[in-house]
Amino acid sequence: MTVTPMGRAVTVLGADRLELRELPAVEPGPGEAVVDVVYGGICGSDLHYWQRGEVGESVLVDPMVLGHEVVGTVREAAADGSGPPAGTPVAVHPADTCGRCEACLAGRANLCPALRYLGSAARRPHTDGGFADRLLVPGHRLVPVPGGLDLRTAALAEPASVAAHALARAEALTGGVRGRDVLVTGAGPIGLLVVALASIAGARSVTVTDLHDRPLRTAERVGATRVVEAGEDLPAADVAFESSGAAQALAAALRAVRPGGALVQVGQLPGAGVTAPFHLAVGRELVLSGSSRFAGGMGETLATIAAHRDLVEPVVTAEYPADRVQDAMTAARDPAESSKVLLRFAG
């Protein structure tokens, strides 16, 4: 069952072509709820579709509603009881998977070959996203927001789940971050959330490197014990999370990881032309892993955000009403000035 946007919807038509379109209301089926969207977080993929009309191999062919980081309030509950009741603040799970393949049955639904993600042009017809006034959503894809957690901070549920999955990869491969020295390259929203979650998980130290001063100052607010400008010498680390997607950062992280350590690649690297000192992985017996989106639900991540709200909320640096989407996108594409930028809908 798909997610259907209704009302005003942020629609990308191609490179540098963005419109706020009015979409018709649709009657919900038995397993569908209606959600009033309150916030949508702008992700790097939204920016790529807006700026270039593509994200990696996913090329925009038809108009598509953007957005996969969405929170709001249930207006009409699913008639079959499959979701939370009306009035419940919720996060919308962005992934639709088959539930039957080997990956899904192994708890790795993020690798499902039938995966559809909100606001993605990976398949055709494209999968519309959630940047709209209202959404028709399968009830089982609604995750209640813990009591006392404001929706502005809860809007970090999806990127925080991505960060949590990266930490889970480190846990599976090398025992995790507790009591260890951690390096995070790239202090964008995902990198900052990795910093916060690593700090919460008991890392001995968390060093962060970035090109810009403002995100480094934000990193200190969310748990970094040391910040380093990109290009300077990095301290040795047991576990590194490369979240910038830059080949230079990957090379620096590989050089910083101690023998027997691990590197988790979270940022999306270019499809060609990446060179890095991978020979170090042999002599140092490094464990290297990618980390793609996240597996499972978002309930545990929302509970963590609620328990550590003061540590996490500095990641959100601005919000704009939906009718100022161009301003919001312009702000979000400037990493020197912004971390997570939110669009605010009528809610």
Backbone hydrogen bonds, N-H to C=O, Kabsch-Sander energy under -0.5 kcal/mol:
donor,donor_aa,acceptor,acceptor_aa,energy
4,T,136,L,-2.3
6,M,134,R,-2.7
7,G,23,L,-2.2
9,A,21,R,-2.9
10,V,131,F,-2.5
11,T,9,A,-0.8
11,T,19,E,-3.3
12,V,64,M,-2.9
13,L,17,R,-2.7
14,G,17,R,-1.0
16,D,50,W,-4.4
17,R,14,G,-2.1
19,E,11,T,-2.8
21,R,9,A,-2.4
21,R,19,E,-0.9
23,L,7,G,-2.5
23,L,21,R,-0.6
32,E,29,G,-1.8
33,A,137,V,-3.4
34,V,76,E,-2.4
35,V,33,A,-0.5
35,V,135,L,-2.7
36,D,73,T,-3.1
37,V,35,V,-0.7
37,V,133,D,-2.1
38,V,71,V,-2.6
39,Y,71,V,-1.8
40,G,343,L,-2.0
41,G,69,E,-2.6
42,I,341,V,-2.7
43,C,41,G,-0.5
47,L,43,C,-1.8
48,H,44,G,-2.2
49,Y,45,S,-2.3
50,W,46,D,-2.0
51,Q,47,L,-3.1
52,R,48,H,-3.1
53,G,48,H,-1.0
53,G,49,Y,-0.8
54,E,48,H,-0.9
55,V,58,S,-2.7
58,S,55,V,-2.4
59,V,57,E,-0.9
60,L,53,G,-2.8
64,M,12,V,-2.1
66,L,10,V,-2.3
69,E,41,G,-0.5
70,V,68,H,-0.7
71,V,39,Y,-2.3
72,G,90,V,-2.5
73,T,36,D,-2.3
74,V,88,T,-2.4
75,R,34,V,-2.9
76,E,34,V,-1.7
79,A,29,G,-0.5
80,D,30,P,-2.7
81,G,78,A,-1.9
87,G,74,V,-3.3
88,T,85,P,-1.6
90,V,72,G,-2.8
91,A,143,V,-2.6
92,V,70,V,-2.4
93,H,91,A,-0.6
93,H,141,R,-3.2
96,D,116,R,-2.6
105,L,101,C,-2.5
106,A,102,E,-1.3
107,G,104,C,-1.6
108,R,103,A,-2.9
111,L,108,R,-2.3
112,C,109,A,-1.9
115,L,112,C,-1.7
116,R,96,D,-2.2
118,L,94,P,-1.9
119,G,127,T,-0.8
120,S,117,Y,-0.7
120,S,127,T,-1.5
127,T,120,S,-2.6
128,D,126,H,-0.8
129,G,65,V,-2.3
130,G,67,G,-2.4
131,F,66,L,-2.4
132,A,130,G,-2.1
133,D,6,M,-0.5
133,D,8,R,-1.6
134,R,6,M,-2.0
135,L,35,V,-2.2
136,L,4,T,-2.7
137,V,33,A,-2.9
137,V,135,L,-0.7
139,G,31,G,-3.0
141,R,138,P,-2.2
142,L,139,G,-1.5
143,V,91,A,-2.9
143,V,141,R,-0.5
145,V,89,P,-2.8
149,L,146,P,-1.8
150,D,148,G,-0.6
154,A,150,D,-2.3
155,A,151,L,-1.3
156,L,153,T,-1.9
157,A,154,A,-2.2
160,A,156,L,-2.8
161,S,157,A,-1.7
162,V,158,E,-1.9
163,A,159,P,-2.2
164,A,160,A,-2.6
165,H,161,S,-2.1
166,A,162,V,-1.7
167,L,163,A,-1.9
168,A,164,A,-2.1
169,R,165,H,-2.1
170,A,166,A,-1.8
171,E,167,L,-2.2
172,A,168,A,-2.5
173,L,169,R,-1.9
174,T,170,A,-2.7
175,G,171,E,-1.4
176,G,170,A,-1.6
179,G,202,G,-2.9
180,R,177,V,-2.4
182,V,180,R,-0.5
182,V,205,S,-2.8
183,L,239,V,-2.4
184,V,207,T,-2.8
185,T,241,F,-2.2
186,G,184,V,-0.6
186,G,209,T,-3.1
192,L,188,G,-2.9
193,L,189,P,-2.0
194,V,190,I,-2.3
195,V,191,G,-2.2
196,A,192,L,-2.3
197,L,193,L,-2.5
198,A,194,V,-2.7
199,S,195,V,-2.3
200,I,196,A,-2.4
201,A,197,L,-2.1
202,G,199,S,-1.2
203,A,198,A,-2.2
204,R,177,V,-0.5
204,R,180,R,-1.7
205,S,180,R,-1.4
207,T,182,V,-2.9
208,V,226,R,-2.2
209,T,184,V,-2.1
210,D,228,V,-1.2
216,L,212,H,-0.9
217,R,213,D,-2.1
218,T,214,R,-2.2
219,A,215,P,-2.3
220,E,216,L,-1.5
221,R,217,R,-1.2
222,V,218,T,-1.2
223,G,220,E,-0.8
224,A,219,A,-2.6
225,T,206,V,-2.2
226,R,206,V,-1.6
228,V,208,V,-2.8
230,A,210,D,-2.6
232,E,229,E,-2.1
237,A,256,A,-2.2
238,D,181,D,-2.5
239,V,181,D,-1.8
240,A,262,A,-2.4
241,F,183,L,-2.9
242,E,240,A,-0.5
242,E,264,V,-2.2
243,S,185,T,-2.6
243,S,241,F,-0.8
244,S,185,T,-0.7
250,L,246,A,-2.1
251,A,247,A,-2.3
252,A,248,Q,-2.2
253,A,249,A,-2.6
254,L,250,L,-2.5
255,R,251,A,-1.9
256,A,252,A,-1.2
257,V,253,A,-1.3
258,R,237,A,-3.1
260,G,284,R,-3.1
261,G,258,R,-2.2
262,A,238,D,-2.0
263,L,287,V,-2.7
264,V,240,A,-2.9
265,Q,263,L,-0.6
265,Q,289,S,-3.3
266,V,242,E,-2.4
266,V,264,V,-0.8
267,G,242,E,-2.5
269,L,267,G,-0.7
275,T,273,G,-0.6
278,F,276,A,-2.4
280,L,277,P,-1.8
281,A,278,F,-1.7
282,V,279,H,-1.2
283,G,279,H,-1.2
284,R,280,L,-2.0
285,E,282,V,-0.9
286,L,281,A,-1.4
287,V,261,G,-2.2
288,L,286,L,-0.6
289,S,263,L,-2.1
291,S,265,Q,-1.4
293,R,291,S,-0.6
302,L,298,M,-2.5
303,A,299,G,-2.1
304,T,300,E,-1.9
305,I,301,T,-2.6
306,A,302,L,-2.5
307,A,303,A,-2.0
308,H,304,T,-1.4
309,R,306,A,-0.8
311,L,308,H,-0.9
312,V,308,H,-1.7
313,E,309,R,-2.9
315,V,312,V,-2.1
316,V,313,E,-1.5
317,T,315,V,-0.6
317,T,340,K,-2.2
318,A,340,K,-1.2
320,Y,342,L,-2.4
322,A,344,R,-2.1
324,R,321,P,-2.5
325,V,322,A,-1.2
328,A,324,R,-2.2
329,M,325,V,-2.8
330,T,326,Q,-2.2
331,A,327,D,-2.3
332,A,328,A,-2.4
333,R,329,M,-1.6
334,D,331,A,-1.4
337,E,334,D,-1.6
338,S,334,D,-2.1
340,K,315,V,-2.7
341,V,339,S,-0.6
342,L,318,A,-2.4
343,L,40,G,-3.1
344,R,320,Y,-3.2
345,F,38,V,-2.4
345,F,343,L,-0.5
347,G,37,V,-1.3
